Amino acid sequence: MNDKLPVGSEVKSGSFIVFADDWGRHPSSCQHIFWHLLHEFPVMWVNTIGMRPPRLNVFTFRRGMEKIGQWLSLRYATANTPIVRKSSVPNKTPRVLNPVMWPRVTRRWERALNRALLKWQLAPAVQRLPRPRVVVTTIPIVAILVRILQVERWLYYCVDDFHNWPEMDKKAITELETHLIENADVIVAANEHLKRHIEEYGRTAVVITHGIDWEMWSSPALETDSEPISEWLQRYDRPWIVFWGSINWQIDTAIVAAISKRIPRGTILLVGPVNTHNPELDRIGRVKMPGSIPQYMLPILARHADVLIMPYCRGPGVDESEPLKLREYLATDRPVVVCDIPATRRWADAVDIATTPEDFAAWVDFRLKAGINPEQLAARQRVRGESWAEKARQFVKVAFDSLGGQPVHSDPGPTD
């Protein structure tokens, strides 16, 4: 497989400044796209503060310590660990900047302070990048920089409806996102629901759905790479009912509890970073949360799993989402049971969709006994055409060729 993105014949020059989740922390859609663009464009990746206001809990303390560690180290760093796959081809990384910021953007003075801090730390580095310079942001808090940085274009990559996330300062996020939507040159949405969200502001968005590295998921790593996963899994009773992703507020504890009650043996493995989640999850029998494993080892874990699950809560914050793991699950040959949300309904012929916790547990029980439906395997073949390389090509075209309105340059008068 050739992982280089052959876009040079279409775009002769340019560079990206990206504001998103911390590079290398977990493989988000933005990181997947830019992993495919690093061979063609200079990319400066800016790790910023999160959007949740600081709280007195373990998660906030841990993230705070991570940020302080970044700030105390060199401002510039590159992530050496591949975030997408293990490969014999050397992986390029972006230039990563960890600017010091005040941990809130609620009040006017907090936004003004962060605007000044970011301009002071970013402006010299931005000016050294080749033109045209395109800012890409997935986070509304970057609205404080619109018309401040010396760039030609602003692109808002809308990947979630953050207004409905718990613990968010909804008023502040709404104000900042409104300013960002109104002033962005072009907007990309991860699905049709988010496109309609953008249209509520009188703007249009180009839909670029999430992709998949089919070869990685359908042809897992060499057998020698399977040994650590096999040995690790032997610690847990079988069958192995597996989820991977962030262990957070999106996990429906009622579904997990129903599975534990229905299935008399085995292990429910929730693999990934443990964030703010319902403490009831820790008390459910046979649930294990071993933490994260490298991304390239997830296909190997999938090959060993008996059933893959996506036990998400239904409702605001989830209904609008486009889970990355859904396409990853679809690229495997394992039985898949998911919750009933708009993103999963489009794949009703390829997975089992449950509407209640009891229904979910019944489907898991059935698939443990019956295995995968061959018709579902056949339906999953259509995900093969949705590669991350193709999504990256679409992204470049939108960023450089399909902008509406006038480019946003450095002007006075940013939002407070």
N, C-alpha and C positions, 0 to 999 in steps of 0.2 A: 504494500500500500504506500502511495506517495502522500505524505502528510503536508507537503508544501502547498500553499494556496496559490495557483497561477493567476493572479489578478494583475500582474505588472503591465500586461498589454492594455488593460482597461484604464488603470489609474497610474499616472506616471510618477507622482510624488505626493507627499502629504504625511501627516503624523496624527497620532491620537493622544489625547489626555483623558484618562478614564477615572471616574469616581465611582467606586462600587465597593462590595465587600472585600475584606483584606485578601490580597493575592495569596493563593496557596492555602488559605484556611479551609475552604471547602469548594468543590467544583460547581460553581454557579453557571447559569447560562451565559453570562457576560464573560466569564473566564474561559469557557469552552470556545466561544466565538473568537476571542482574542488570542487564544493559543494557536488558532489557525491563521492569524494575521501577523504574528510576530516575525515571520520570515520575509514579509513584504513591507512592513511599515515600522518606523520607530514608535514605540508605545511607552508613555509614562503613566504608570498606574499609581493613583493616590489613595492610600489607606486613610480613611477618615474616622471620626467618631461614629458610634451607632446612633440610631434615631430614637431609642428609648431613653427617657430621662433617667439619671442615676437613681438607684434605689438601694435600700439597706438589705441586700440579700447576697448569697454566695455567688450567683452568676455575675452580678454587677461587679463584685470585688475581683473575681477572677479576670473578667474582661478589662477592668481597670488596671490590674497588674500587667496584663499583656500589653496594653497601650503604653503604660509607663516604660515597660521594657523596650518597646519599639522606639520611644522618644529618646531614651538614654543611650541607645545604640546609634550607629551612624544613621544620618537622615536618609541616605540612599542605601538601598540593599537590593539584592536580587534573590529570588527564590530558586534554590537549586533543585528542589524536589519536583519532578514532573507531576502536574496536577491531573493529567488526563490518562496517561497510560505509561506502562513500562515499555521502552523501545530501545533498539540498538542505535537509532538515529538520535544524535544530540538534540536536546530540547532547548530552544531559546527561551529567555525570560524577559519580561519588560523591566524597565528601570522603575523600581518601586520607591515611592517617597512616603515617609511617615511624618507629616507635619504635626506640630504641636497645636492642639486646639482646646478651647474651653468645652467641657462635656455637656453643654446644653445650648439650645437655640430657641428657647421659648421667649425670652424678653428681647426688646429692641437692643439693649446694650450688649447682650450676649451675642446677637447676630452681628452687630457692628464690630465687636471684638474679634470674632472668628473671621469676619471678612478681612479685617486688617492683618490678622495673623496669617491667613492663607495667602493673601496677596503678597505679603512680604516674603514668604517662604517659597511660593510657587512661581511668581512672575519671572525671575531670572532664568529658571529652568525651562519655562514655557517658551521664552524668547529664543532659546537655542535650538528649538525644534524646527524642522523644515515646514514650509507652508505648502498647501493650506493646512492649518491646524484645526482639528475637529475635537471638541469636547464631547465626551459621551458620559452620561451619568444615569445611574439607576436609582439614585437617592435624592429625594426632594430637597434635603438640606443644602445642597449645592446651589440652590437658587440664589443664595446670598452673593454668588460670584458672577452672576450674569451681568454683562457689560463691564466687568472689571478686568478679566484676563484678555490678553492680546491674541485673540483667536478669530478665525473666520466663521466658524459654524458651531452651533450648540445642538446636540442631539439628545433628547430625553428617551431613554430606553425603559419603558414602563413594564415592569415584570410582576408587580403585585399591586393590590389596592391596600396601601399601607394604612389608610384611614381606619380600617376594620381590624387591625392587629391589636391585641390587648397590650396594655401598658404603654401605648403610644400617647404622646401629647397630640390629640386629634386636631385641636384648634391650630397649633403651630404647623403641623404637617400639612393641613389643608391650605393654610395661607401660603406656605412655601411652594407646595406643588402647584397651586393656582398660578403663582408668579412664573414658575418654571414652564408650565404648559403654555401660558400666554406669550412667553418670550423665546421659546425654543424655535430654531429654524425648521426642524423636522422632528417627528415623534414616531418611535417604533413601539408597537404593543405586542406582547407575547401571545395574545389570543383575542378572539372577537369580543369577549366580555370587556376586556381592558380597553379595546378600541372604542366601545360604546361609552365607557367611562370618560375617555378623552373627548368624545363628541359632545358630552354634556357641557364642556367648556367652549364649544364653538370651534374646535380644532379637529383636524383629521389625523389619523395615524395609519402607518403602514404596518400590517400584521406580518411578523416573522415568528412563526411558532418554533418551539424548541426542537433540537435535533438529536441525533444519536450517532455514535461511532459503531456502526454495525459490526465491522470486523472484530473489534475489541470484545463485544458482548457475545457474538455468536461463535467466536473462536477464542476461548480463554487462553491464558498464558500457558507456557510449557508445563509439563507434568512436574518438573522440578520446583516450579513456583507453587504448585498445588499442595506440596507436602506440609508447609507451615499451617495452611488453612485446615487441612485434614487433621493434623495433630491437635490443633486448637479446638476444632469442633468436637473431637472425641471426649472433651471434658464434659460435654452436655448430653443429656439423654435425648434419644431420637424418638419421634420425628422432629425435624428442625423446621420450625415455622419462622420465617425470616422477614424482617423489615430493615431497610437501611435508609438513613437520612437523619435530620436533626430530631432529637427527642425533645419536643417542646409542646406548647399549648395546642398544637394541631392534632396530637394523638388523642383519640377517643378512648378513654379508660374503660368505658362500658363495653366497647367491642373487644378490647384485650381481655377483660374479665370474662366475657361470654365465651371466648375461645378457651381460656384456661379451665372454665367450668365444663365445657363440652368435651374437650379432648383430655382423657384421663392420664395421659403420659406425654412425654416429650418436653420440648423447650421452645418458648417464644423468645426469639433472639431479636432484640432491638439494637441494631448496630449503627453507631454514629455518635456525634457529640451530644452530650446530655446538657440541655439548656433549661430554661424555666418551663417546668412541666407540672402536671397535676401530681401532687405527692401520693395520691391513691395508687398511681402506677407502681410505686416501689413496694406496695403491699400485696400485689397480685401474685398468686402462686405460679411458679415456674417461668416467670419473666426474668430474663437476664439482659443487662445493659452493659456490655463489655467495652464500650467506647468505640473510637474510630479505627478503621484499618485503611491502608493505602488504597486509593481509587482503583489502581490497576488490578487489585486483588478481589474487587467486588464481583467480577464475572466468575471467578473461581468459587467464591462463596455461593453465588447463585446456582452454579452447577451442582453443588452438594445439597442445596436446600430441597426440602420436600414440598413446601408451598411458600410462595412469596405473597406478602400481604401489604396493603396500604390502608391501615385503620384510622383514617382521618375523621375528624368531626365535620359534620355538615353545617353550613351557615356562613355568614359574612367572614371574610378573611381566608376562607378555604374554597368557597364556591367560585371565587374569581381566579383561583390559582391555576397554574399549568405545571403540575409536578414533574420535575426532571426524571424522577425514578420511574414514572409510568412508562416512558419509552424505553428505559433501560430494562424494565421487567419484560416489555414486549419483545425485546431482542433475544430473550432467553427461551429455553424449551421447558420451563417450569410452569406448573399451575399457578395462576395469579388470581387472587381475590381482592377486590377493591371496594371502596365506598362509592356511593351514588352521588357524584358531583358532575357538573357539565363536562369537565375534561375527560372523565372516564366513559361517559355515555357515547362518545364518538367511537369508542373501541368496544362496544357491547358485544360484538361478535368474536372478540379475541380474548376476553377475560370474563370472570364471573363478578357481577355487580350485586352488592348486597345493600338493602335499604334499612335494615335494623341490626342491632348487635346480635340477636339470635339468628337472623338470616345469615349474617357474616360467618358466625361460628359453624352453622350447618354447612355452608359451602366449603369451609376449610376442612371439615370432617369428611365431606364427600370426596374432595380432591385427594385427600390423604389415602383414601381407599381406591379411588378410580383412576387417579393420575390425570394427565393432560388430555384434553379433547383434541383429536387431530384436526377438526375443523377450526378450532381456535388457533392452532399453530399455522394453518394455511392463511388465516385472516391476518396474522401478524406480519406477513411478508411485505405488506404495503408500507411498513415503517422503514424499510430498507432505503427508500428514496429520500428520506429526510435526514441526510447526513449533516453533521456540524460544518463540514467544509462548504457544503452548498448554502447553509444558513449564513456563513461568513461572507460568501460572495454576495448574497442578497444585501447583507448589512453594509458592505463597502459601497455597493451601488447606491443605496439610499443615502449614505453619509456624504458621498461626493457628487452624485449625479442627479439626485431627485429631490433637491431641497425646494421648498416653497417659501416665498417671501424673501426678505432681505437678510443677508448675514448679519449677525450681531457682533459688533465691534466693541472696542473699549470706549464707553461713554459714562458720564456721571449719572447718578440717580438710581442706584440699585435699591431693591426692596429692603425695608427694615423688618 
